[in-house]
Each structure stands twice: as structure tokens, then as C-alpha cells.
Amino acid sequence: MANWGFLGAGSIAASSLAPAVHAADRPRLHAVAASDARRARALDPARVYTRYGDLLDDPGVEVVYVALHNSAHRTWVERAVRAGKHVLCEKPLGLSAAEVAAMTAAARDAGRLLVEAAWNRWHPRTRDLEAVIAGGAVGTVRTVTSRFDGLAPAAGNYRRDAALGGGALYDVGYYAVSAALAAFGWRAPRVVRAEQEHWEVGSADSATRFLLEFPGGGTAEVGCSLVGGRSETFTVTGTGGSLALDQPAFCAGAAPSTLTVTGGRARHYPALDPYRLMVEAVDAAVGGDTGVHLVVPAQSLLIAATLDAVRGHLRPDPAGGHRGRVRPGALDGAGATPL
């Protein structure tokens, strides 16, 4: 059993991670650090801190969960592992492949575990998805459609702020990208084209859509937005069949879900808590269990490199203008605008 400490007491920590730690069989929520002590106490830890550094100085904390805005991940992950703590960090682990590589190296040098908290990757349906495709149930994968449209964040939310690592691509786009990479066996893709729009000039992206091409010629159409209604879509077509996830394609857990493969029996999954599965797996790994499922560093690095490539495709070119940029309003919440 490990003692856990949270850096941050925001919505995900309060709604999902703290309940998961409390419900799990072994972990214990030892401490929470937040600028607002009331929010920290609401998570029901044994101790409350108002400075993150004080939590890292607490010898009773063995595992740190980093629940801060995206641009703060690298700083506090590296400080945590150097303080001798194992770390579970919210996705995206870093804002670039270079950040992820540096964080991974810091954890390795400190002899500490670092895991990206892509909670849906612990859902048995997500794990079965990869196993079914790898087992050849759809033949060679040719096309993937992967899209996550989420609700618009309120004014002032960090998701609207590019400087804090906000935007649809880093937030809900992460799920769509990781699923597409998994479908193609975690091979590195090439960005063929990309489109993006923003809530306003200088803000983070409100919607991004792009086409990835994989070695061998397979392609994935990936899209994400934070402008309207909630919709999650994931389908795979191969030389020997197709596969689909019912809604919600990525964030299943609170309700029953289904994985459907053509020519085979649909697999049904009961409502469960992937956050708890994630917490228990990390806790077990910290205790020395080498057989538990974890998101591995190589996959975190590939996801970051793919997001880098998408963002690079959208940078201004020397002739002026913005390569691949979409006119304001060209993408709607349903993502109907073609590439």
C-alpha cells in the first residue's frame, strides 16, 4: 500500500482521482496540495498543504499525482521524481516530445516510476481493442476514423489558454490520436494535412482536424473540438473486416459499453471505474508488481511526437499566412467540414 499525494485539487482530481484512491483496496490519500486549502480538504486527505513544494518534502508521500494545467507538468514531474517520488501525471504528459523525453530521463535517473494518466487506457474495452486488432480480426488496418467533440470550456478556463497548454488538440484530441496510433500498432505516422481554428486570435485551438498516413499506406482521419455537444467516434476498417466502438468511444466507464467486430460476436462491458483500475495498477507497480498494465514511456513519446507533427504542420510558412489554417467557423461541433 502506498501513500499518495496530489498536486492540484481541480475538477478531475475531485471528481475522479480522489474517489478512485479512496475506493481502491490498497492506496491511501495521504496529502493534497492546492492554493485553495478548502478545495484540498474537500478531497478528504490526511494532510493539506497550500504549497506544492511542501507536499514533495513530506516523507510520507510515496506517489505523486500531478493534476495541474498542462504547461506545469514538466516542472513538477521533474521536481517530484528528484524528491524521490513515483509519479502519475495527467495527460498529456508533456507539451512536446522533447518535454516527454526529458521527464522520462529524469524519472529513469532517479529510479522512479513515471506513468501518463491516460485513464481510458486501463478500460478493458480499450485493451481488448488493441488485442483484437493485433490478433488480425480485421486483417491489415487500412482506414481509421477517430473523433472526439467535447463541451466548450467556460471563459477563463485554462483550456482556452495556449500559454497554459490548453486547446482541443491537447485535451480531447489526445484520446483520438492515441486510439489511432494504437490501431496501427504504435507506428509513427506522417501528417498529410491539418486544419485548425481558435475561439479568438491568440487563444488555444477550439477545433483541430488532420489526416495521418502510416507506413504501408493506411490512413487515419482524426478530429477534435471543444465547441459544442459531446460526441465520440472510433471506427477501423481493414482488409478482413471492420471494428467500431459505441458511444462514448473513448471515455466509457460510467455506463456499459460495446466493442463490435464484423463477423464476430460483440463484446459487452459493464459499467466500471477505469480511474480506479489505473490507480490500483500504478500502486501495484510501485510495490514491485511487474505484471500490471501501464502506459509505457515509448507510447507517451509517440503520442507527443505526433501532436508535435500536427502543430508543426500548422505553423506559419515563410511566405506568410498560416499553413492549413481554417477560417473562423469553418469547423462546427459535429466536425462536418471535410479536410
Helices and strands as residue ranges (DSSP letters): E 3-7, H 11-12, I 13-17, H 18-23, E 28-33, H 37-42, E 47-49, H 52-56, E 63-66, G 70-72, H 73-82, E 86-90, H 97-110, E 114-117, G 119-122, H 124-134, E 141-150, G 158-160, G 162-164, H 173-183, E 190-198, E 205-213, E 219-226, E 231-238, E 241-245, E 257-261, E 267-269, H 274-286, H 297-313
